[in-house]
Amino acid sequence: MDIRFTNRLSYKQARLTVLVGFILGTLLSLIQISLDYASEDASINREMLSQLEISHNPASRIAYNIDAGLAKELTLGLLRSPAISAARLTDNNGTVLARVERPRLESRYRMISDFLFGESRQFEDALFLSHLPDEPLGTLQLSADTYVYGERFLRRAEITLLSGCVRSLILTGILLMLFYVMLTKPLVRVIGALSSRDPHSPNQARLACPPDHEHDEIGVLVKVANQQFISMATEIQQRRNAENRLTDYLNELENIVSARTTELKASNTRLSLSNEELESARRTALDMAQARAAFLANISHEIRTPLNGLLGMIALSLDSPLNAEQRQQLSIAHDSGKVLVELLNDILDLSKFDAGQLELERIPFDLGALAEDTANLLSQNAAPSVELACLIDPQFPSTVLGDPTRVRQIVSNLLSNALKFTRFGRVDVRLSSYPGGVRIEVCDTGIGIPRDAQVKIFQPFTQAGAGITRQYGGTGLGLALTNNLCEAMQGRLSISSEAGFGSQFSADLPLPTHTPAIPPAPLKGRVIAVSPASSGLAELLASLLPAWGVEYSRYSVDDSLAGLRPDLLITDCPECLFGLRPAITAPILLVTAYGNFLPGEQATALAPLQQQARPLARNALYQTLRRTLHAEDSLSHAPRHNGAEVERRARILLVEDNPVNQLVAKGMLGKLGCEVTVAAHGGEALAHLEDRTFDLVLMDCNMPVMDGYEASRRIRQSARWPQLPIIALTANAMPEERERCRAAGMSDYLAKPFRREELITLIDHWVPLAPAW
């Protein structure tokens, strides 16, 4: 591929380098010329004064003797100096003893020389004898023509400037050659190899890396290109295989249609057999529908089972000692697996919408806590410079009636979408209520959505632009599913956005209030915040703290805090803490981004210091204020356990045939302090129940010997374990699976792959923690 000379990187780099070198060389040359000018200017006066000093004694004697002949000889001798254009010797009476001069030299440098040094300079020496210093004898006057010095200076300056230009030209040629050999030539070779390839060929040879470039940017480019070729070849081959299978299937369908057509033609002549043929066709259609449902269930099961093992083992590995690179790699793998699970859920949910099989629950749940938990789980997806805040109206209901699973999907999809397209600024989740319903708003300062694209983003597999998928990823299912869920709840999803100025998604859902807002016990104390007025933390604190009875005031980073005596200082500025600590002795609550806590040495130096990750939940903030502002009450009334840090001491029977899933579940439960017994099938589970007492049974559904449905029915038929909680663990995410589990006597349902948080929630619900006093 031919690239114009002026468009080559070597030319551009050499041009910039030489331009900088030329400017610097010119500046240095000008400095050198300036110094030379100053030296030359001083030499004029120095040489003329030297001439006067040499001629002083002879001229004094001549003036004393009033000898015009000798005076003539002296002045002519002085005129031999090329810089002296005129000389005059006078006695003490002003009589001119001798006067000589010569014409001025002319040249192309004359005007510049006169401008720099002046046209001429006059020098005068008072004559006297050394033994009669107080008796003046006359005056020796000299006129200096500065052109002699100016011409000499200008010629040196010309040579200096020309030599600088020649050096710049030579440097340009050398740099052009070096940059071409080191950069342009290898890149042109790689571009030529890429241009000669057939993009539709599945068998792509590896690009050869140019010599001596294996470990620089060109080598990395070649390695990445080779990896992309391998991926493209694999995808092309997979597509061809799928096309071949589709062609075979179409041929088979054509044969079936042809056969059915022949049968229909024959049926016209056999009216007596038409009813039997129609009944046969009906049964065939029912079988195909059942086969489709079974196919979806099997696909869901087969994908979710290995995903559960994959995500579970990665989660357990993340809890083990790892270096930073290993932890980053495993975190990326874990996040990619969660994206795959969400994609699978979205596809299955869309298929449920198409089949009209989506069912909505109507149970009371805490929407505020649900939104805060979802935001907390997704906070690790936020960019470091994005502030995530969960802002809930103080008058928002404590519980509402609806389907918490589907509402969580709405919040998760909208929040994930906002975090994906926001790299700077804020992402806010806002909850408010109106008569008969609630409003969920997710606002961001991201890239925004053009008006012409807003009408199509709610369509499945569609995004705002062709470059969105390439730059940010995604399938285009999230907003389509969210819109469908809002419509299924008789609600409405709206958008307000402008390209480059962020977006605001509002979901109005008719979820009636079950329990009105319950204000917490009032607090007493003074809290100050050091945060910008535009931050989400400042808005959250200004909304909640006055309603809780706390005296609250906000200051900016530049405000002086001298003389303030707060009970607690809250800030989201880690770099300001060391400047605040000398003036503030109260405890400090630092609210930072996920994974951005201060290290132990710095935290110890700032003690007492507490650190919490954004978004700051209401309950976490209230408990922190209660512990800090009412320390004595907190110590006397606070329970001695705290969430997942307490050992649960639950005895759990795990019924699972897959060894990988056994390791995953045992690892998660073991970290929660549970005592785990494993059974490979339902028969072993019944035997373990005969021998020991358990608090909970985690039951896989599809197992050899005896599956989970049969085992659950037998447990419920026995009078020994009527209240024993049985949690179904299944990779089948279809709605009829949940009903089948309930019909078998199971207490609850957990779809694979499951997260540790979901497992903790189930255990908390079915095996309540007993405080260890």
Secondary structure as UniProt FT lines:
FT   HELIX           5..7
FT   HELIX           9..65
FT   HELIX           68..79
FT   TURN            82..83
FT   STRAND          84..91
FT   TURN            92..93
FT   STRAND          96..101
FT   TURN            108..109
FT   HELIX           110..117
FT   STRAND          120..127
FT   TURN            130..131
FT   TURN            133..134
FT   STRAND          138..145
FT   HELIX           147..179
FT   HELIX           180..184
FT   HELIX           185..195
FT   TURN            199..200
FT   TURN            211..212
FT   TURN            214..215
FT   HELIX           217..269
FT   HELIX           271..273
FT   HELIX           274..318
FT   HELIX           324..355
FT   STRAND          363..365
FT   HELIX           367..378
FT   HELIX           379..381
FT   TURN            384..385
FT   STRAND          386..392
FT   TURN            394..395
FT   STRAND          399..402
FT   HELIX           404..420
FT   STRAND          425..434
FT   TURN            435..436
FT   STRAND          437..444
FT   HELIX           451..453
FT   TURN            454..458
FT   TURN            460..461
FT   HELIX           466..472
FT   HELIX           478..488
FT   TURN            489..490
FT   STRAND          492..497
FT   TURN            499..500
FT   STRAND          503..509
FT   STRAND          513..515
FT   STRAND          526..530
FT   TURN            533..534
FT   HELIX           536..544
FT   HELIX           546..548
FT   STRAND          551..555
FT   TURN            557..558
FT   TURN            562..563
FT   STRAND          568..571
FT   HELIX           574..576
FT   HELIX           577..580
FT   TURN            581..583
FT   STRAND          588..592
FT   TURN            594..595
FT   HELIX           600..605
FT   STRAND          609..613
FT   HELIX           618..629
FT   HELIX           631..637
FT   HELIX           643..645
FT   STRAND          651..655
FT   HELIX           659..671
FT   TURN            672..673
FT   STRAND          675..679
FT   HELIX           682..691
FT   STRAND          696..700
FT   HELIX           708..717
FT   TURN            722..723
FT   STRAND          726..730
FT   HELIX           735..743
FT   TURN            744..745
FT   STRAND          748..751
FT   HELIX           756..766
//
